[in-house]
């Protein structure tokens, strides 16, 4: 493993002095094999970032371990699940299995965390891992995580689940990061377990209604679909917030068939794909992307839920084509201009610029791999030519 890390770093060092911002002419038709791109991206992700001794992900391609990097681990698990569902490879299944005890140990022997949003990412990923592999440990942890998250709801500022459980400003601070994942969990658990599961006196459909309505009333501009943290500050508009609100709306639509929720998802998708972008090349982008930063993972979360929206059978075809074009544009620019592909695949945090430093952070790699897996999935199901 160490040899792979050093070779990858050396290759980047050699390349970095020549790299500029590169823009791809999207009028050119690129003949990209998305399945092969996903294969090489996800296998490189495992080979370079997986800690084969401690069974969790390292923080970068040089083997750094950040003890408090809890929430990106959940998205790394999501990529493993994506790749396993696509390939059926035991390489991914074995790591999904090992992840459970490895990340649990890294987090102090349990999956409980001080931050409700961080537990939300794990709650979603663990349920997906259980459904993909049948590993009953993940069913148990997904249930425990959801119980801890639901316990965070309070009536301060009209309701909602706060950022963390402390009785401080942070403990009273509420937004989409903690409520979007919680709404998706409630919806998926309702679809899976029905009325049999009661948490803090409510069934999961009641939790979905409560959380979704709070988000829609407190963090969404109804006319435009804009999802915000602060109404007066567009620099608080993040791709992952738009993504999880879209995801919650879509799950609500699956359950109820009420077009109001599908239209909520569409409105936010239209707003995000026209606003949260690089104006030069129309690639998905958050304004604060930088070396080894939380924000670099946000785009991959948005991609996950836009992909689900594309696959919804009731989505108008005009919207579907536009969203497919948007994702394909971001992916082909990432693959042709934003990646170093030898000796392993490593990505830049701006999707139009290959890595400019020898270290590539975990968050950056996860986000890009999520996009590659998305294109492979959409290709396999006939949405991408």
N, C-alpha and C positions, 0 to 999 in steps of 0.2 A: 504493500500500500504506500509506504513512504516513497518508494521509487517513482510510483505514478504521480504522487503529489509534486515531487521535485521536478520531474520532467515537464509536467503541465506548467508549473511556475516558470521554468526556464524558457519554454516556448512562448509564453506570454511576454516575458521580459524582452525576448528577441523581437517580438512583433510590435510592442507598444510604442516604440519610438517613431513608427511610421503611421500610426493610426490618427486619422482626423475624423470629424463628424462626416458621415457618409450618408447620402440620401439616394434612395433607389427610385428610378423612374417607374412608376407603377403602370405605365402604359405598356411596358415590356411584359410579355407573358413568361413567367419563370416556370420551368418544368421541375418543380420540387416534389420529390417523393415524400409525402408527409409521414407515412408510416416509418420509412427509414430514418427520417429526421427525429421522430419521437423515439425510435429505438436507440439511436446513438445518443440523444440527449438524456434519456432516463437511465440508460446503462452507465453513461459517464457520471451522472449524478450519484448513482449508487457507488461506483468504483472510487470516486474521488472524495465524496462527502461522508459516506457511511463509516462510522467508527466500529470496526469489526470486533473490538475488544469489549467496549462498553455498550454497544448496541443502541446507539442513538446517532444523530447527525452532528458532525463537526461544524463549527461556525464559518469555516472557509476552506479553500482547497489546499491549505498548508497544515491542516489538522488542528487548528485552534479549537479549544473547548471553552464555551461560555456557559458557565453553570446556570445562569439565569435565562438562557434562551429557550424558554418553555413554549411560547406560542408559535414560532416558526416550525418547531418539531411537528405540530399538528398538520401543517401544510405539506411538510415532507412526507408524512404518512399518506396524505391525500394523493400525492404523486405516485407513491408506491401502489396505492389502490388503483389509480388510473392505469398504470402500466400493467399491473397484474390482470385486471379485467380485460385489457386489450390483448395481452399475449398469453395468459395462462402460465407464465413462467414461474417455476419454483424459486428462482432467484428472488423475485419480488415477494412471493408468499412467505418465504423463510424470513425475510427481513421484517415483514409485517408482524410475524409471530414474535420475533426477537425484540422488536421495538417496544412491545408492551412492558416487559420487565426492565428493559434498558432505560427508557424514558421515565418510567415510574421511579426507579432508583435514583436517577439524576435529579428528580423533583422531590427528593426526600422521602421516598417510600410510598407515595400516593399521588393521585392526579389532582388533588385539591390545590388551588392556587389563590393567591390574594386578589387576583383580577378576574372579574366576571367575564370580560371579553375573551381573555386567554382560555378560560375553561370552555367558553362557547365554541371556539375553533376545535378544541379537542372533542367536545361533545358531538359535533357534526362528523368529524373524521373517524371517531371510534365507532359510531353507528354504521358508517360506510364500510369500515374494516370488518365489522361483524357480518354485514350483509354479503360482502364479497367472499369471505373466507369461512364463515361459520364458526369462528373462534369465539366461544361463549364468554371468554374473559372480557372481550370488548363490549358485549351486550351489558355485562355488569357495570363496567366503568362508564359507559354511555349513560346508563340510568343514574348512577351516582352523581355524575357531572351535572346532569339536568336537575336533579334535586337540589344541589348546591346553588346552581344558577337561579332557579326559580325563587329560592329563599331570599335572594337579593332584592326582589321587588319591594319598593316602598312608595308611599304617597307624597313624598316631598316633591314639589314642582310638578304636581299633576300625575305622578306615577313614574313608571319606568324602572329599569335596572341600572344601577350606577356602575361607575368604572371599577371601583373596588369596594371592599366591605367595611372600610374604616369610617368612623363617624367624623369625617373631616370634609374639607371642600372637595377633595378627590372622591370621597365616599358618597358625596351628594351630586357629583358631576355625572350627567347622563347623556347618552348620545346613541348613535347608530352602532358603534363598535360593539357594545354589550347587548343591545336590544335586537339588532338584525340577526345575528346568529341564534339568539334565544328564540326568536319567532320561527326561524327555519327548523330548529330542533323540535319545538312544540308541534309544528305542522307535520313533520315526518314521523314523530312518535304517535300522533293521532292516527295517521294513516296506517301505521304498523300495529299499534296496540289497541286502538279504539278507546271506548269509554272505560275499559277495565283499569287504565292507569290514572290514578288521582294523585296529584302533587300539591301539597299545601292547600287542600280543599277544592282544587279545580281540576277538571279534566284538561287534556292538552288542547282541545279545540277552544275552550274558554281562555286558556293561556295565550293561544295564538291571537284570538280576537283582542284581548287586553293589550298585548305588546304591540301588535300591528297598528291598532288605532292610536296608541301613544306616539309611535313613530310618525305616522301620517299627519297627525295633528301638530306635532312639536318640531319635526325636523324635515319636512318636505313642503316645497312650494307647489301647491296644487296645479296652478296654471301651466307651469313649465316642466314639472317633474324633478326639479333641482332638489338634491339631497344635501343638507348642509349641517355643519356643526354650529356655526354662528351665522345668523342671517345676514349680518352686516360685513362678513369677512369671507369672500370667495376663496381665500387661501385655506379655508377649512373644508373645502369641497374635495373629497377624496374618492378615488375609484372604488376602493373596497366598501365604502359606505353605500354608494350607488349600487354596487353589486349585491350586497346582502339585502338591501331593501327590495331590489328587483326579485331576488331569490325568494324572499318571504311572500311578496305579492303573487309570484308564480305558484308557490305551494298552496296559498289560500285559494287560488283559482282552481287548482287540481281538486281541492276538497269540495268547493261550493259550486263550481261552474259559473260563478257570477263574473260577467265580463268586466265589471268595475275593476277587479284585481288584475286581470290580464292587461287592461288599459293602463293601470298604474305602472305595471312593469314596462310596458311599451314607452310610456311617456318618459320615464327615467332613463331607459336605454337610449332613446332619441336624444335626450339632453346630454347624457354622458358622452356618447360617441361623437357629438358635435362640439363639446366644450372641454372635456378632459383629455386633450390631445395636444400633440406638437403641431403648431399651425403650419409648419413647412411641409410635413409629409403625412399628416393626419394619423400618426401612430399614437396609440394610447399612451398617456403620460400623466404623472403627477408632478406638480410644479417643484417639489422639494427633493426630487431624486438625487441621491449622492452616494458616495462610497460607503458601504456597510451601514445602512440605515433601514429602520423599519419600513419606511415609505416604499422601498424597492420591491416589497412583497405585495403591495396593494393591488397592482395591476393583475396579477395572477388570480386574485380573488374575484375581481370583476369579470375576467375571462370565463371563469368557471360558471358563473350564473348567466352571463350572456349566451354561453353555449347551450345551457338548458332552455333558455328562451327560444333560441333558434330551433331547437328540436320540438318545441310545442306544436302540436298538429293544428291548433287553432290560430296560430300567429299568421296575420296576413302575409301573403307571399311577397309583397313589395317590401315589407319590413324585414322579412327573412333574408331576401337577397341583399338588402343594404347592410345588415349585420354580418352576413357571411363575407361580403366584400371587405367590410371594416376589419374583421379578424384576419382574413387572409392577407390584407395589406400589411397589417402590423407584423404578422408572422413571416411574410416573405422578406420584409425589410430586416427583421431580427435575424433571420437565417442567413441572408446574403451579406448584411453589413454589420450586424451587431454581435457576431459570434466568432470565436477562434475555434477551429474544428480539429486541430492536430496538436498534440497526440490524443487529446480528449476534447470534448465539446465544452466550452465555457462561454458564458454570455456577459454582455455589458448591462449595466443598470439602466442606461438609456437604450431603448431597443433599436436605435439607429446607429449606435456607436459601439464597436467592439471594446472589450476591456482595456482600460488605459493604465492599469496597475497589475502587478503580478498576482495579487490576491483577489479572488472573486468571492464575495460574501455569500453565505447560505441563502439569505433572502432573495438576492438577485437571481441565483440559479433556480430556486424553486419557482419563482414567478415565470421565468422563461420556459422551464420544462412544462409547466401547466399549459402554456400557450401551445407548445409543440404537441402535447397529448390531446389538446382540444382539436387541433387541425387534423390529427390522425383519426380521431373519433368522427368528426364531421365528414371526412373523406370516406371512411368505411361505411357510413350510413347514407351516403349519396348527396350530402349537402354541399360538398366542395367538388368541383370538377377535377 
